[in-house]
Structures are given as structure tokens and as C-alpha cells.
Amino acid sequence: MPLIPRTGDVIEEVGDASRLILDPEIDTLYLGLLATQVLPPLIDNLGQLRAWSAFMAAEGHHMSSPEMADMRQRYSVWDAEVRSLTKTYHSHLGKVLAHTPSLKAHIDPMFLGVLEVYRDRAYQASIGIETEGPRDLWQAGEQVFGLVVAQHNAIVPVLQGLLEARLQALYVRHLALALMALLALSLAGYLFYSFYEGTVRDMHQQELDDAMLRTAKADAERANAAKSEFLANMSHEIRTPMNGIMGMTELALDMSGDDTQRRYLSTVQSSAKSLLSILNGILDFSKIEAGQLHLETVRFSVRELVEDALATLEARLSHKGLYLRVNVDAALPTHVLGDPGRIRQVLLNLCDNAIKFTATGGLTVNVRSLGEQGAWTVMEFQVQDTGAGIPADKQEVIFEAFSQADASTTRQYGGTGLGLTICASLVELMGGRIGVESQPGQGSTFHFSVRVETAPEAQATVPPEDIQRSPATTPTRPLNVLLVQDHPVNQLLATTLLSKWGHTVTLAENGQLAVDVFHTAPWDIVLMDMQMPVMGGLEATTRIRAMETSGHRVPIIAVTASAMESDRQATSQAGMDDHLAKPFNAAALQAILDRYCRHA
């Protein structure tokens, strides 16, 4: 039976006597897809992958950590596309051979094994482990190119033969149309091969041209600009009402003495925090896709990071009656350089999942060193649980976006299916890999590795500004606060909190009104919203700074719902002193006042 109904039968039903010449079965349909939709983009992405890996092998030894992280992010885009296309190739070819086993003698996908070896070598070069030269990587990539093209050249004649055999059984009056279709397919193959030849020739002429790579990077950044703008707007539009919900709920909890009301309000507060957690996950995923997520490099203690992170799980573990065991390898350096916030995020996500899916028993967290590579140390974190386990066929799916091991998981436990995807991307940015070993009914062991720099041992010192900020107490004198905010709920929340603490609040509903009123009184601090009608916070701050007299600078705090690092940088360039992220609570606002006004 044909895979789809003969289109000619449908046409005849509406009065046209013509018949459709091409009557595809499974083999011709999927062979056509391989020849026109799978192998061409696979070769294109292999070309990008080859150029980036060769460049990183040549230049990585004198690049900074942020530059390497950015290069790895670019590399992962093409690597992910290659993985997706080879997976599709497997699926399509399997359907072809299941329908027509005799074709196996004509189609030999030997390039798959060579491709996997090449991808592994390219990955090692991209993170600085492999010492192989860029030209060797380039030649290895050329071998993969040749094998993929050979596969395409093998498929096209087989497809042509199948079509010709079926054309012989059709009516003579359809022959002209069939020949035209066959000619079109041959022409497509010729154009594709011509395109491939031209691409390879150009790439040979510009093998490791730095200018070409910089241009490609700039093009990618411009392509992501619109997406980044949408992300920033979405963050603002969602976080602004979330600030009102969480802030007013906190105020209501402080004022309510009725147990039933407090229980209801606590439920609202818990739900709002869950919604904020989901929002943060979506924003992280979007920033990773847009290449806007950047890693920090700061000095930290691995043992302290693990202890502080796991301390936040005590209440949940106690509630479920689960144990927690922690083993930190004594061979690890006392202090390292890396991004402790992102390592903590990955570790807590894996522990949260383990607690979620474990009913009895508990968790064991192991941290060990996998060895040193010059100034770098590779650390591995393991999270073992005694939970339900994961079937073997689902263990790779769980790291894909919006995927979970079972559809019932969302109904029973909740979640977006983004947590492990974000973890995998963060781990890759930190030069490591993530994986899982599990058997149903016997628990799971998730593990991930990261590369950190070994930090020189030194006495920990407290920065001067941190000494000024501690202890965190609210200002003891009344403050004169200029609140620049257009959203009515956020106006009410901030005014209520500030008035409750004895401060005087003057409200300006947009940036222009703030500029107009600034010279009328001595202000202790300005709380400036970012996105407002008439005039936004950045322009208003620039104008206020121009109005100030020398020697007197009023602290201006950006009250922002924006999640992008570029937005934070813009506030600093405009002359703002700090930012208060929405949604904020009373403690965060108190900390800002204490930081900038306690010694005023």
C-alpha cells in the first residue's frame, strides 16, 4: 500500500481527469527526504563545526575564559544540529530498509562511525584538552565531508532507479510529467553538489581566517538581537505584576492575625514563588539559546559551596524523612576560580529532582577531583538517590528541552522539563559533561563535571564595601525618598513599606516628572523604574546627573525587571549606583537603603 493516498484519486473526485505520476511509497518518500532535507544541512553544519573547532584548537591557548566560554557556546549550536540531523538520518534510513531490505546492499552509512569519532575530537579541542593541530582537525573533517557526499551520491541513483521502475507501470500519457519530476530531482542533486564543491573550495581558501569568524560571530549576534529584545520585554511585563503579587502578599501576611487568612496568603505566596522559579528557568533557557548567558570567574571554596547549597535542602529532606550524606574529596584544592553560582544551580537542581522522585531512603552527594590539566582542575559532582529510577530508553530524552521521562511526571510532580536541559547547557559552558546511570526501582546517579582554575592560596579578605554593608540594619533616621514608578500596584507596595519604616516618599509617575521635581528638595535616595511612559529611567538618570552640583551625588537605584546582563550594564553607564531586581521583598529594599543611606 502507498504511504499516502494517490493524489490523482482526489483530483478525479473534483472533476479533473489528470492523474498524479509520482505515487510514493515509504522507501521513495524517505530516500527523497534524505537526499534533499537531511544530508544537505548536515554537510552545511559540519562545515561550520569544522571551522570553529579548528579555530578554537589554534587560538584557545591564548584566549581568556569568557572568550573560550563564548566560543564553546557557538560550537554547541552546530554540534547540536549535527546530532539532530544524524538522529533523523537514522530514523529515515531505518524506515527505508524496513520497507525494502534489498536496498541495504546499495546504501552503506559508514560515515556515522567516523563522524562520531570526529565530533569527539572536535569537542576535546574546543575545551582545550586535545593538543591535536588545527590542520589535522580540518583534514579529519574533510574525510567526514567526503563520506557524507558519497552517501548522498549513493542514495540519488537508488531513488532514481525506484522511480524509473514505478514509472514503467504508469500510463504513457503521464510519462512527460514523470520525466520532468525526475529531471528536477537530478537537477536538485547537481545544484546541491555544485553548492558543496563551492563551499569546500571557499573554505580551503580561507581555512583559519580570523576575519571570517569575527564576521560570522557578528551576524549571529545581530540575528539574536530581536530575540534578546523580546526576552527583556517579556521579563519586564511578567516580573512587574509578580512584584505586586509577592510584595502585597508579604504585607498582608505581616498584618493578618487570622490563622485561616495566613494559611490562604501563604499558599498564594508559595504559588507565586513557584511561578517565579518557572519564569527564571524559561529566561535562563532563552538566554542560553540567544548566547546571552555569561559565566563569572571568582574565587570560592568548593567545600563551603557544597555545604551552603545543601543546607537549603534540610527542611524538604526532613519533611520526607530522607537522609543526606556528603563526601568531598580531600584532594580538591581549597579554593578555585570559576562560577560558583552556576555550579550551585546545577547541583541544587539535581538534588531537587532526587528529593522529588525519592520516597524512602535518601541522597548521597560525592565531590571528587578527576585530575589536573596544567592550571585547571576537573571536578566531578555525583548525586545518588534511592528513588524510582529511569528506564534506559528515557535516559537521553530527559536532557532535551521540554522533555520528561514520562508524561505522567508533569501531572504528578509538576515542572516544565527545562531543568536538566539548562543544567546540561551550563555544564557544557563550564567545559564539562553531564550524564546519568539508572535502573528502574534501584535509584539513579546523576553526575556532571566542570573545569575550574586552581586559585593560589591566600588569606580571605573582606572587601571594604562589604564591611560597610554589614550588619544589615535599616537606616536609623527618616529618609527623603524620591520614588519614580508608573505601575499603581508597585507604587502602593513601595510607598507602604517606606512609610511603615518612617520615611517620607514623593512619587513621580514617569522620568520627566522626576527630572522636574529633583531640584525642589534634598533627596537621600532615588528609586528609579526603568520602563515608563513619557521618559524612561535611563534618560531621566542621565539628566539628573547633569543637574547635580559637584561634590553631591544622590544614590539612584534602578528598580528593574530586566533579566539581561546588557540591561544591567546600561544602568551603570547611565549613572545609576545599583539595581533592585523585581520582584523584590521588604528585606531586599531594606538592604538597599542600609547600603546607601545608613552612613549618610
N, C-alpha and C positions, 0 to 999 in steps of 0.2 A: 504493500500500500504506500502511496506517496505520503510524504510528511505533511503536506498541506493539500487542500482540495485543488483540483485543476481549475485554474482561473478561467479557462475557456468555458467551463460549465456555467460559471457565474455570469460571464458575459452573454452567453446564449439566453439566459433567463431574462435579460433585459432587451433582447431583440437583435443583438449583433451576432452574425453567423461566424465571425472570426474565432480562431482557436489559439490558445496560448502554446507556443512552441516548447518553451522550456518547462519541463514537468519534473521539478527537482525531488529527488529522494534524499534520505539522510546523508548519504556519502557525498553527493554533489553539493548539497547545501553547505555542509560544514567544511568541505575542501575549499569551496569558494570563500567562506569566511576566513579560513586560514591564509589563503593567498592574498586577500585584499584588505582584511581588517586586523589581523593578528601579527603576521610576520613583518609587514612594513613598519608599524610603530615600534615593534620590538627592536628592529635594526636602528631606528632613529634614536631610541632611548639608550641602546648600547653605545652608540657614538658619543652621546653626552656623558654617559658613565665613564667611558674610556678616557675622554679628555680631562674630566675632573679628577679621576684617580691618578692619572699620570702627572697632572699639575701638582696635586697635593703631595705625591711622592717626591717631586722635585723641590717644592718650596716649603713643605711642612716643617723642616728642621729649623727654619729661622722665622717662623710665624708665631705670633702671640696666641695665648689660649683662646681669647674671644674670636680671633680670626680663624683658628682651627675649628672652633665650635660652629661658626657660620659656614665654613666650607663643608663640614660634615652634614649640616642641615641641607645644603644644596645637593650634596651627593645622595642623601637618603631619598630625595624626591624621585630621581631617576632609578635608583635601586629598587624602590617600592613599585614603580611602574613595570620594571623588568620582571619582578616576582609575580605581579598580577598577570602580565601577558603570558608568561610561561605556564602559569596555572591554567589560564584559558586555553592555551595550546594543548595541554594535557587533556582537558575535558573534551575539546572538539575532536582531537585525533582519536580519543577513545571511542567516541560515538561513530566515527567513520569506520574504524577497524571492527567494531562490534557488528556493524551492518554489513560490511563487505570484507571479511577476513583475508581474502586473497590479495588485497592491496598492501598488506604488510610487507610483501616482497619488494614493493616499489618505493616505499617510504621508510627511511631509516633516520629517526630523530637522534642521531648520535651526538648532536651538538649540545644536548641537555647536560650531559655529564661534564663536558668541557666548560660549559657556561657556569655551572655551579663552582667548579674549581677556580675559574677566573674571578667570579664575584667575591669569593672568599679572599683571594689575593688582593683584589682591589680594596676590599674593606680593611684588611690589615694595613695596607699602605695609607689609607685615608685617616687612620687613627695613629699613625706614626710607629707601629710595631714592625712592619715589614721594611727591610732595608733594600728591597729589590729596586732597581733603577727604573726611571720613568719610561725609557725606551723599551725595556723588557716588557713592562706592562702594556705599552702601546702595541707591541708585536703580538702579545698574547691576545689582546682584544681583536687584532686583525684576524687571528685564527678563528675566533668565535664568529666574526663577521662572515668569513668565507663559508663556514659550516651552515650558518643560518640562510645565506643566499643559496647554497646548494640545496638545502631543504625546500626553499621556495621553487627553485628550478625543477626539483623532482615532482612537486605537487602539481604544477601547472600542466605538464603533459598528461599526467594521470587524469586530471579533471577534464582536459580536452578529450581524452580517449573515451571517458564515460559519456560525455555529452554527445560525441560523434556516434557512439553505439546506439544511444537512445534516439538520435535524430533519424537513423535509418528506419525506425519503426513508425515514424510520423508521416503524415500526408505530404505529398510533393508540394502542394500549394503553400506549405509553411517553410519550405527549405530556405528561401531567401532571408526570412526573418531570423532563422536559426543561425545561418552563416554570419549575419550581422552581429548577433549576440556573441558568437564565437570570436569574431574579429575584434569586438570590443574588449573581450576578456584578454585576448592576446596583446592588444594594444596597451591595456592596463598593465600587463606584465612587463611589456617593453618599456613603458614610461617609468614604472617602478624601478626596473633595473638601471635605466639611464639615470634616474634620480640618485640611486645608490652609488653608481660609479662616480657621479659628480661630487657627491658628498665625501666619499673616501678620498678622491683626488684633492679636494679643497682642504680636508683635514690633514692630509700628508704634507701639504704646502705650509700649513700653519700649526704644526704639531703642538707646540707648547707656547703659543703666542699669548703673552700676558694681556695684551690689549684686548684680544678677542674675549678672554674670560671676564675681564672687567666690564666689557660691553654687555655680555650675557647676564652678568650679575645685575647691572643697572636696569636692563629690560625686565628682569624678574621682579625687581623692587617696584618698578613703575606698574607692572601688572597687578601687584599686591596692594597698591595704594588705595584703590577703590574699596577693596575688601577690608583694609585696615580702618578706613573711614567709617564704613558700615559697622564694624565691630565697636569702635569708640562710641558711635551714636547709640547703638543698642545697649551698651553698658550704661550710658548715662540715663537713657529712658527707663531702664529696669531698676537701676540702683537708686534713683531719686525717690520713687514711691516706696521702695523697700526701706529706705532710710526712715520714712514716715511711719511705716508699719512697725518696724522694730523699735524705733525710738519712743513712739507714743505708747506701745505695749509696755515698755520698760517703765515709763512714767506711771501708767495705770497700775502696774504691779506695786510700785512704791506707795501709792495712795490707797490701795484696796486693802481692807481688813477682813473681808468676807472670804472664807476658805473656798467656797464654790467658784466665786469670781476669779480668785487667784489661780485655781485649777484650770479654768477656761482660758485665762490670759496666758498661763504657762504653756498651754497647748498651742495657742497662736504663736507665741514666741519660738517654741520648738519647731513648728512648721515653717516659720519664716527663716530660721537658721538652715533647715534642710533645703529650702528653696534657694537660699544664698549659696549653699555648697554646690548645688547642681549648676547654678549660674557660673560660679567660679570654674567648675570643670569645663563647661562649654567654652568659656572665654580662654582658658588655657589651651584647649584643643584648637580653637580658631587661631590663637597667636602662634602656636606651633606650625599649623598649616601655612600661615602667612609669613613664616620666618621672622616673626617679631619677638620671639622669646629668647632672651639672652641670659647667660649664666654669670653668676658672680664668682669672684676669686677672693676669698677671705680666709683668714687663719682661724682654725677651730679645733677642738678636741673631739676625736671620734667617740671616745667613751662617754663624755658629757652629752654629746648629741644624742646617742642611743638612750642613755638614762633619762634625759629630759623628755624625749619623744615618747618613750614607753610609759612614763609616769602618767601621761594623759589618758591611758587606757585602763587604769586601775579600777575606776568605777564600773565600766562595762564588764570587765573580767569578773569582778566581784559579784555583780548582778546575775551573771550566768553561771557562777560557780566554777570558773575555769582557772587553771594555773598559768603562770608565765615564768619561763626560765630563760635567762640571758647569759650568753657566753661570748666574751670579747677577747680575741687573740692578744696575748701579751706582746707578741712580736710586732704589732702595729705601732707606727710612730705615735708619739704622744700628741703631736699637733701636725696638721696637714693644711694645705691650701686647696680650696675648692668651693663649691656652693652648698653649704650645709642646709639651707632652706629647701632646696630641691631634693637632696638626699633624704631629708626628714619627710618630705611629701611622699616620696616613693615608699619608704619604709612604713609609714603610717597607713598608706592605702592598702598595702599587702596585709598588714596586721588587722586593719578594719575588716577586710574581706575574710580573713581567717576566723575572726571572732564571729562574724555574721553567719558563717556556714559550719560552725563547730558547736555541737550541743553538749558534749561531755568531753572531759579530758582537758586539753589546754594547748598552749603555744610554746614553742621553743625558738628563740632568736639567736642565731650564731653570726658572729662577725669575724672574719679572718683575712689574713694577707695572702694574696696569690703570687707575691713576688715583687721585686723592684725592677724597674727599667730605667736606669740612669737616675734622674731626679724625680721620677714618677713611681708611685706605688699603686698597685691594683688591689682594691679591696672587694671582697665578696660578702654580701648580706644574705642570710638564709632565714626564711620564716616557715617553720614546720608546724602543721596543725594536725589534730586528730579528728578532723571533720569528715564530711561525706565523700570527698574525693571527686575527681573529674575523669570522665571517660576519655580513652586515648584519642578518639576521633574529634574531641572537642577542645583538646589542649592547645591547638594553634589558633582556633577560631576566637578564643577569649581575648586575644591581644588585638583583634581587629576592632575598628570603630563601631560603636553601637551594637556590639555582639555580646551575648552571654551564652554559657554552656547549655542552657535550657530556657525555653520561652517562659516556663513557669517561674523562673528565678525572679523576674521582674515583678510578677504578681505577688510572690511570697515575701521577697526581701526588698524590693524596690531597686532604684538605681537606673542610670542612663546607659550603662555599658561602655562608658568612656574612660573609667578609672584606669584600667590596665593599659588601654591604648596610650593615654597620657604618660603613664609610667614607662612604657616601652620607648616612647619618643624622648623623654627626659634622660633615660639611661643611655640611649644612643648618643644624645648630645654630650653626655659626660664621658664618652669614649668606652662604654661598656655594653653588655648584653643582658637580656632578661630571659628567663625560662621557667619551666615548671616540670616536676616529676610527680605523678599522682596515679593512684589506683582507686577505683570506686570502693568505698567502705573502709579504706585504710589511710585516709588523710592525704594531704598534699604538702609539697615542699616547693615554695617559690624562691627563686634566687636571682640576684642581679649583682653585677659588678660595675665599679666606677673607677676611673683613673684620677688620682689626686697627686698634687705635688708634695713632696716631703718638705715640711717647713722647718727652718732652723729653730732649735730650742732657745727660748728666751723667756725672761720673766714677763708674765702677763701684766700689762699696764692698763689702767682705766683712762680712756680719753678724757681730756678736761671737760668737754661738753657733757659727758655722762656724769661727771662728778657734780656739775651744776644741776643736772636733772634729777638727782636722787638725794633725799627721798621724794617720791611723787606726792606732793601735797598741793592743795588748791591755794591760790593767792589769798593772803590774809586781809587785803584791803579791797574795797569795792573798785571795780574797773569800769571804764567808759568804753563800751564796745560798739563798733560800727558793724552791723550785720547787713551784708549785701546779698539778698536772696529773693528770687521771684516766685518760688513754689510755696503756696499757702501753708501746706502741712509742715514743710521744713522750717518755715518762718515760725510757726507755732511751737514746734519742738525746740528749736534753738533758743527762742525767747523765753519759753517756760523754764528751761534748765538754767539759763544765765540769770534770770530774775530770781529764781529759787535760791541761787548762791549769793544774792545780794548785789549783783552787777547792774549797771544802767545800760539799756540796749536802745540804740537808734537804728531804725530799719530803713534801708534803701532798696527799692524793688528792682533796680537794674543798675548797670555800671555807670550810666550817665548821672543818675541821681547821687550815686556815691561820690563821683568827682565834684558835683555841685556842693555837697554838704561837707566835704572833707575839711575845708578851711575854716568851718564855723566853730570847731571845738577841738580841744586836745584829746586825741584818742590813745588809748592804751594798746588796742589791737583791732585789726580789721579782719573779719571772717568773710571771704570773697567767694561767691559761687562762680562757676566757670561759664556755663551756657545760660545766657539771659537775653531777653529782647532788648532792643534799642542799642545797648553796648554790652559786650561780653566782659568777663573778668580779666582777661589778658590785657585788653586795650585800656580798661579802667585802671589797672595797676600801673601800666606804663605812664599814664597821665598823672596819677597821684605821685609817683616817684619824681616826676619832673617838677611838681609843685612843692616838694619838701625843701626846707631850708637845710643848709649844710650843718652837720652835727646832730641832726634829729631825724631818726628813721623809725617809723611806726611799723611794727611787725604786721605783715599781711600774710594770711594763711589761706591757701586755696582749698575750698571745700569742693571736692571733685568726685564725680562718679566714673571718671575715665580710667580705663584699665591699661592703656598703652604706655610704655616707657617714654615714647616721644612726647606724650601729653605732659608727663611729669617734668621732662626737660624743658618744655615750653614755659611752664610756670616759673621755673628758676630763671630762665633767660629774661622773662618779663619783669623780674624784680621781686617775686614772692619768696618768702622765707621758708615756708614748709607747706605741707599739704595734709588735710584731714579727709581720709577716704570715706565715701558713702558706701554702705550705711554705717554711721558712727553711733556709738553709745555714750552715756554720760562719762564713763571713765576715760574714753579717748579724748573727749572735749576738755575734761579737767586736766589731762596730761599736757595738752597744747597750751592752755592758759598758764599752767605751772611752769612750763618750759620757757615761755617768753615774757611772763609778767611778774613772776614771784620776786625777782630782784629789781624790778623797775622802780 
